[in-house]
Amino acid sequence: MKLLAVCLGRPEKLPGKSFKTGIYKSAVNAAVMLDSLGLVGDAVCNTKHHGGEDQAILLEGSLTLDWWAAELGRDFPPGTFGENLTVEGLDNRDVAAGDRFHIGEVVLEASCARSPCNTLAVKMGDPKFLKTYTKAGRPGIYCRVVKPGMVSPSDPVRHELYADERVMIAEMLAAVGKALSDAERARFLAAPIGRRWRPTFET
């Protein structure tokens, strides 16, 4: 595997909205510093729901983006979903909380699923896209930064599987709003999932 794209965004207004968002991202052909809060220079406007140490990086697999392109009949250039990194040969469905991505000197750890929001629906130009995204079962992967450093397009990527019982990132999104058994709840909470997601499975 290798890193196909590194994407940064600037604060921009959504069409018809007064607030700004950092979802509009585009690839850069240069090395970028990645610290504990993500790519240096990337915009995070809504810090209540985005960013922070558990959601420092949004990662997409190229196989998932290829699937979306075929499903919707349109191109998905890097940054379309507001992702920071695109990994060649990765299917988002194969990633669990606690999985690690070694990118050169950098180490990322998958923490939680990307939950679709109205900003994404506006960005995609489809008010029904939240349902489409959830039904697809291929959510983007939020990661925490275990080891910071520089990342560049074409850097080699190694996917290290979490050693204990795996809770798949796609499982997390699929479980939202559903009644979980005590065993299922315990399994989810035993995994190193992000802090914003833990209350979803605690009650």
C-alpha positions as CSV (number, residue, x, y, z in Angstrom):
1,M,0.0,0.0,0.0
2,K,1.0,3.6,-0.4
3,L,-0.4,7.1,0.2
4,L,-2.1,8.3,-2.9
5,A,-3.1,11.8,-1.7
6,V,-2.6,14.3,1.2
7,C,-5.4,16.8,1.3
8,L,-5.8,20.2,3.0
9,G,-8.8,22.5,3.2
10,R,-9.4,26.2,3.8
11,P,-12.4,27.7,5.6
12,E,-15.2,28.2,3.0
13,K,-18.9,29.0,3.3
14,L,-21.4,26.3,2.3
15,P,-23.8,27.4,-0.4
16,G,-26.8,29.1,1.2
17,K,-25.2,29.0,4.7
18,S,-23.5,31.6,6.8
19,F,-21.0,29.4,8.6
20,K,-17.7,28.1,7.3
21,T,-16.5,24.6,6.9
22,G,-13.2,22.8,6.2
23,I,-14.8,20.0,4.2
24,Y,-13.6,21.4,0.9
25,K,-10.2,19.8,0.6
26,S,-7.8,19.3,-2.3
27,A,-4.6,17.3,-2.8
28,V,-1.2,18.9,-2.3
29,N,1.9,17.7,-4.0
30,A,4.3,18.3,-1.1
31,A,5.3,16.9,2.3
32,V,3.0,18.1,5.2
33,M,3.6,18.0,8.9
34,L,1.2,15.9,10.8
35,D,0.9,16.6,14.6
36,S,-1.4,15.3,17.3
37,L,-4.3,17.4,16.0
38,G,-3.9,16.5,12.3
39,L,-2.3,18.0,9.2
40,V,-0.8,21.4,9.9
41,G,-2.5,24.0,7.8
42,D,-5.8,22.1,7.5
43,A,-9.0,23.9,8.5
44,V,-11.2,22.5,11.2
45,C,-14.1,24.9,11.7
46,N,-16.7,23.0,13.8
47,T,-14.6,21.7,16.7
48,K,-17.6,20.4,18.6
49,H,-18.1,17.6,16.1
50,H,-14.8,17.5,14.1
51,G,-11.1,17.4,14.9
52,G,-9.6,16.7,18.3
53,E,-7.1,14.1,19.2
54,D,-9.4,11.1,18.5
55,Q,-10.5,12.5,15.1
56,A,-7.3,14.2,14.0
57,I,-7.2,12.6,10.5
58,L,-10.0,11.4,8.2
59,L,-8.7,8.6,6.0
60,E,-10.3,7.0,2.9
61,G,-9.3,3.8,1.1
62,S,-8.9,4.0,-2.7
63,L,-11.1,0.9,-3.2
64,T,-13.9,2.6,-1.3
65,L,-13.6,5.7,-3.4
66,D,-13.6,3.5,-6.6
67,W,-16.8,1.9,-5.3
68,W,-18.5,5.3,-4.8
69,A,-17.4,6.4,-8.3
70,A,-19.0,3.3,-9.8
71,E,-22.1,3.5,-7.6
72,L,-22.8,7.2,-8.3
73,G,-21.4,7.5,-11.8
74,R,-19.1,10.4,-11.1
75,D,-15.4,11.1,-10.3
76,F,-14.2,11.2,-6.8
77,P,-10.9,13.2,-6.8
78,P,-8.9,13.2,-3.6
79,G,-10.7,15.3,-0.9
80,T,-14.2,14.8,-2.2
81,F,-15.4,13.5,1.1
82,G,-13.3,16.0,3.1
83,E,-10.7,13.3,3.8
84,N,-7.1,14.2,4.7
85,L,-5.4,11.0,3.4
86,T,-6.2,8.5,0.7
87,V,-4.6,5.0,0.9
88,E,-4.1,2.9,-2.2
89,G,-5.6,-0.6,-2.2
90,L,-7.6,-0.1,1.1
91,D,-11.2,-1.0,1.5
92,N,-12.8,0.9,4.5
93,R,-14.7,-2.2,5.4
94,D,-11.5,-4.0,6.4
95,V,-10.6,-1.5,9.1
96,A,-11.3,-1.9,12.9
97,A,-10.9,0.4,15.8
98,G,-7.3,0.1,17.0
99,D,-5.9,-0.8,13.6
100,R,-2.7,1.1,12.9
101,F,-1.4,2.7,9.7
102,H,2.4,3.1,9.5
103,I,3.1,5.9,6.9
104,G,6.8,6.5,6.8
105,E,7.7,7.7,10.3
106,V,4.0,8.5,11.2
107,V,1.7,6.1,13.0
108,L,-2.1,6.5,13.0
109,E,-4.6,4.5,14.9
110,A,-8.2,4.1,13.7
111,S,-10.6,5.3,16.4
112,C,-14.1,5.7,14.9
113,A,-16.4,6.0,11.9
114,R,-17.1,9.1,10.0
115,S,-20.8,9.9,10.8
116,P,-22.5,11.7,7.9
117,C,-23.8,15.2,8.5
118,N,-25.8,17.9,6.7
119,T,-22.5,19.6,5.6
120,L,-21.6,16.4,3.7
121,A,-25.0,16.3,2.1
122,V,-24.7,19.9,0.9
123,K,-21.1,19.3,-0.3
124,M,-22.4,16.3,-2.3
125,G,-25.4,18.3,-3.7
126,D,-27.9,15.7,-2.5
127,P,-30.2,16.2,0.5
128,K,-30.7,12.4,0.7
129,F,-27.0,11.6,0.8
130,L,-26.9,11.0,4.5
131,K,-29.2,7.9,4.0
132,T,-27.2,6.8,1.0
133,Y,-23.9,7.1,2.9
134,T,-25.2,5.2,5.9
135,K,-26.8,2.4,3.8
136,A,-23.5,1.9,1.9
137,G,-21.7,0.7,5.0
138,R,-18.4,2.1,4.0
139,P,-17.8,5.1,6.3
140,G,-14.6,7.1,6.3
141,I,-12.1,6.3,9.1
142,Y,-11.1,8.8,11.8
143,C,-7.7,8.2,13.3
144,R,-5.7,9.5,16.3
145,V,-2.0,10.2,15.9
146,V,0.2,7.8,17.8
147,K,3.4,9.2,16.3
148,P,3.6,12.5,14.5
149,G,5.9,13.4,11.6
150,M,5.9,14.3,7.9
151,V,3.7,12.7,5.3
152,S,4.0,12.9,1.5
153,P,2.1,11.5,-1.5
154,S,3.6,8.0,-2.5
155,D,4.8,7.3,1.1
156,P,4.6,3.5,1.8
157,V,1.7,2.5,4.1
158,R,1.5,-0.6,6.3
159,H,-1.8,-1.6,7.8
160,E,-1.4,-3.3,11.2
161,L,-4.4,-5.1,12.5
162,Y,-5.6,-4.6,16.1
163,A,-4.5,-7.6,18.2
164,D,-7.5,-8.0,20.4
165,E,-11.2,-8.5,19.4
166,R,-11.9,-6.2,16.5
167,V,-14.8,-3.8,16.2
168,M,-15.0,-2.9,12.6
169,I,-15.4,0.8,11.7
170,A,-18.4,0.0,9.5
171,E,-20.0,-1.8,12.5
172,M,-19.9,1.3,14.5
173,L,-21.9,3.4,12.1
174,A,-24.4,0.5,11.5
175,A,-25.0,0.2,15.3
176,V,-26.2,3.8,15.7
177,G,-29.8,3.9,16.9
178,K,-30.0,0.1,17.4
179,A,-30.6,-1.8,20.6
180,L,-27.4,-3.6,21.6
181,S,-27.2,-6.7,23.8
182,D,-25.1,-6.4,26.9
183,A,-22.4,-8.6,25.2
184,E,-22.4,-6.4,22.1
185,R,-22.2,-3.2,24.2
186,A,-19.3,-4.6,26.2
187,R,-17.5,-5.6,23.0
188,F,-17.8,-2.2,21.5
189,L,-16.6,-0.4,24.7
190,A,-13.6,-2.8,25.1
191,A,-12.3,-1.5,21.8
192,P,-10.2,1.7,21.6
193,I,-13.0,3.8,20.0
194,G,-13.1,7.6,20.0
195,R,-14.4,9.5,23.0
196,R,-17.2,11.1,21.0
197,W,-18.5,7.7,20.1
198,R,-18.4,6.0,23.5
199,P,-21.6,7.5,24.8
200,T,-23.4,6.0,21.8
201,F,-22.7,2.5,23.2
202,E,-22.8,3.3,26.9
203,T,-26.6,3.6,27.1
